[in-house]
């Protein structure tokens, strides 16, 4: 390759290679990405990742020519990729893998096209450093988009939980208090003229107040257990003990010590398992539900299996709580699989990595 002048620097030479061979390097990146991905990205994902790589190449080109070139103030594309990964339930490691493939493709593609000489070695070193910085900048923007989406959805999940508690307070507690108040008013009205009727009204009021007290205690216990301060297994057993009699039989099996599991993870895992059991009871018409939790120093794996009516996986409804479970698992850096067959039942498989102290 002829540079056109004798005093061209190594950085300028590399910048020329980037501009002349950008399309070829991007093609090589796409090919390498397709070969290295466990799951084949969609056409739209390929387009986004190619655009991301093109932006990185342009950024590296500008930084090599102007070392003090400012970093991009806003990177909407990287943030959009992060949001798309969260929406598609793609694990963050997939983004890291794609970034590694991009780095390899770009560095190799440029290095193979730069004329070999001793003077170009320092330029190639600066290229590697500059490419690394540009890649990390976009990974950071992507991570912000990814976490922002999950936090927004988790906020929605918490809002749904608050609305559920409010409904229970209104439907159970407030209704019982209203009944008690009405009976007390009737007691006062008939106290002098109809002692027998007034006594019945007083008994009714007392019964309604007892119901309201039981309702308050039930809601309070439910809220206290949602943090699983005493452990996932005790919280889950307490939830099952307080559940209405009848319905599916639930078998709970734990293997491993959950003591070293961080409290935040314990709380989220309990809510995930409780939601899975609640879904199976409310929607599956199952006769039996099995909850199996295995805890190792590196991983918590939990499965909730029912023998209910199942459903078409392509038609999963958000109202069944599956979306909330997926968001909680993603926020923990884990993965969740839901497999179901009509008339054969459903299996919810959750895996959350751990870093024990």
Number of C-alpha atoms within 10 A of each C-alpha: 8 7 13 7 7 7 7 10 15 22 21 16 19 24 22 16 21 22 12 12 13 19 13 12 22 21 13 17 24 21 12 16 22 16 12 13 13 9 10 12 13 9 9 9 14 15 13 17 24 18 15 20 24 17 18 23 22 16 20 27 23 16 21 21 15 12 12 9 12 10 13 10 6 10 16 13 18 25 23 19 23 27 22 18 21 23 13 9 15 17 14 17 10 14 18 13 14 19 21 14 20 26 20 14 22 24 17 14 20 19 18 11 14 18 15 10 8 9 10 17 13 12 18 18 11 16 24 17 13 19 23 17 16 20 22 14 16 25 19 15 19 25 21 17 23 25 17 16 22 21 15 12 18 19 12 13 18 13 12 13 13 13 12 12 16 14 13 17 18 13 12 18 24 16 16 22 20 15 19 24 18 14 22 21 16 18 23 13 13 16 17 10 10 11 12 12 14 21 17 14 22 20 15 19 24 18 15 21 19 16 18 22 15 14 19 17 13 15 17 13 15 16 14 12 21 20 20 22 14 13 18 28 17 14 24 20 14 14 15 18 10 11 11 7 9 7 13 20 14 19 14 14 13 14 12 11 12 19 12 14 20 13 17 12 21 24 19 20 26 21 22 23 22 20 17 26 23 16 16 27 20 13 13 21 17 23 16 17 24 18 20 17 22 16 21 16 15 10 16 22 19 22 21 23 24 28 21 23 18 21 19 11 13 6 7 14 12 9 9 16 16 18 15 21 23 22 25 23 21 21 20 16 15 20 20 20 11 15 14 20 15 12 13 14 21 25 22 21 18 22 21 20 17 19 10 11 7
